[in-house]
């Protein structure tokens, strides 16, 4: 295994993004999109400590597809949330595109989640008062994509998931499977480095899921 350590890159060397702790890799880990090192997560439930994650070490290369399987309560969603920067680990490091997620403050996390990570939640988490087009466009606007470009990209992505004729429909006008496809389209909006999916095809029929 190569020797690893972190270094801080000044903001002046990275236009339009904050200073982060970066992973400096001297060898085989250069093409990793995700890496965790000794990640733990402990929840305090009254006097009891729940060890959800116990020293997790994973490496995911650029372009690699992996599935994480296990029984209910085994820590799958916790790992999903830790890698996605939605919760912080109790200890350990999480690197996304060489950025040490576990060390970021709230503003840095917001920057990274918007631009580097696409989320597909089992419960959709799309905005109920917005159309499919607006739901997919919204993260691009947060990322500074010009409105016309964002709209054109959203229309294209919605077409790719079979919703080209539903772009102006709100969630209440869509089936559960169609809402899930809006969530999938939204996850790809900012061309993220990683897509995190929590049972993304659970509400889709077999043909659509494939």
VENRA-V972443 format. One record per backbone hydrogen bond with DSSP energy under -1.0 kcal/mol. CO is the residue of the C=O (numbers start at 0). NH is the residue of the N-H. E is the energy in kcal/mol with one decimal. If there is no record, write none. Layout:
# VENRA-V972443
co nh e
CO NH E
CO NH E
This chain:
# VENRA-V972443
co nh e
4 23 -2.7
6 21 -3.4
9 12 -1.5
10 13 -1.7
13 16 -1.5
19 8 -1.7
20 99 -3.0
21 6 -2.1
23 4 -1.2
26 29 -1.4
28 31 -1.3
30 61 -2.6
32 96 -2.8
33 59 -2.9
34 94 -3.2
36 92 -1.8
38 55 -2.7
39 89 -2.3
39 90 -1.3
40 51 -1.7
40 52 -1.6
42 49 -3.5
44 47 -2.1
47 44 -3.4
49 42 -2.8
49 51 -1.2
52 40 -1.7
55 38 -2.1
57 35 -2.3
59 32 -2.4
59 33 -1.9
60 63 -2.1
70 73 -1.7
74 78 -2.5
75 79 -2.3
76 80 -2.6
77 81 -2.3
78 82 -2.7
79 83 -2.0
80 85 -2.4
80 86 -1.4
81 84 -1.3
90 39 -2.3
92 36 -2.5
93 100 -2.8
94 34 -1.9
95 98 -2.3
97 22 -2.9
98 95 -2.3
98 100 -1.3
99 102 -1.3
100 103 -1.8
104 108 -2.6
105 109 -2.0
106 110 -2.0
107 111 -2.4
108 112 -3.1
109 113 -1.9
110 114 -1.5
111 115 -3.1
115 192 -1.1
115 193 -1.7
117 195 -3.4
119 197 -3.0
120 123 -1.8
122 124 -2.7
126 129 -1.4
130 134 -2.6
131 135 -1.9
132 136 -2.1
133 137 -2.2
136 140 -1.8
137 141 -2.0
138 142 -1.3
139 144 -2.7
140 143 -1.3
145 149 -2.8
146 150 -2.5
147 151 -2.3
148 152 -2.5
149 153 -2.4
150 154 -2.5
151 155 -1.9
152 156 -2.6
153 157 -2.7
154 158 -1.8
155 159 -1.8
156 160 -1.3
157 162 -3.2
158 161 -1.5
162 165 -2.1
165 168 -1.8
166 132 -2.8
168 131 -2.0
169 172 -2.2
170 173 -2.0
174 178 -2.5
175 179 -2.0
176 180 -1.7
177 181 -1.8
178 182 -2.1
179 183 -2.1
180 184 -2.6
181 185 -2.7
182 186 -1.8
185 188 -1.3
187 190 -1.7
193 117 -2.8
195 119 -2.7
198 201 -1.5
200 203 -1.7
204 208 -2.8
205 209 -1.9
